[in-house]
Amino acid sequence: MLLSWMLLQVAAVPAPQPELICRRVEVTGSIARKERVCRTKAEWRDADEWGNRRARAIVDESRGRMSDGL
């Protein structure tokens, strides 16, 4: 009985939520408008890496090289 109570107590503890990092991001098509965007550290890292890969692909295409399909 004590074991089942202990298991219920452990299961009732919510998992810690990842910390959000918020940035003000320029809105495409607007001169001054910015939006607040909140993501986890991993999500920001993934977005930054995707942007870098996309920029590299654009440069490679402009030089006539094949990109990695982005």
C-alpha positions in Angstrom: 0.0 0.0 0.0 2.8 2.4 0.9 4.6 1.6 -2.4 1.5 2.4 -4.5 1.1 5.7 -2.5 4.7 6.6 -3.2 4.3 5.8 -6.9 1.2 8.1 -7.1 3.2 10.9 -5.5 6.0 10.6 -8.0 3.6 10.4 -10.9 1.8 13.5 -9.6 4.9 15.7 -9.8 4.8 17.6 -13.1 7.9 17.5 -15.3 9.8 20.8 -15.3 9.0 22.9 -18.3 11.8 24.1 -20.5 12.8 27.7 -20.0 11.6 30.0 -22.7 13.8 32.7 -24.3 11.9 35.6 -25.8 13.2 37.8 -28.6 11.7 40.7 -30.5 11.7 39.7 -34.2 11.1 42.0 -37.2 7.9 41.3 -39.1 8.4 40.7 -42.8 7.0 43.5 -44.9 6.9 46.1 -42.1 9.4 48.8 -41.5 9.0 49.2 -37.7 6.7 46.4 -36.5 8.3 43.7 -34.3 6.7 40.7 -32.6 7.7 39.0 -29.4 8.6 35.3 -30.1 9.3 32.9 -27.3 11.0 29.5 -27.9 13.2 27.1 -26.0 16.9 27.3 -26.3 16.9 24.2 -28.6 14.2 25.7 -30.8 16.2 28.9 -31.2 19.3 26.9 -32.0 17.4 24.9 -34.7 16.0 28.0 -36.2 19.4 29.6 -36.4 21.0 26.5 -37.9 18.1 26.3 -40.5 18.7 30.0 -41.4 22.4 29.4 -41.9 21.8 26.4 -44.1 19.3 28.3 -46.2 21.6 31.2 -46.6 24.5 28.9 -47.7 22.2 27.2 -50.2 21.2 30.6 -51.7 24.9 31.6 -52.1 25.8 28.2 -53.6 22.9 28.4 -56.1 24.0 31.9 -57.1 27.4 30.6 -57.8 26.0 27.8 -59.9 26.7 25.0 -57.4 24.3 22.4 -56.3 23.0 22.8 -52.8 21.9 20.1 -50.3 18.2 20.5 -51.3 17.0 23.2 -48.9 
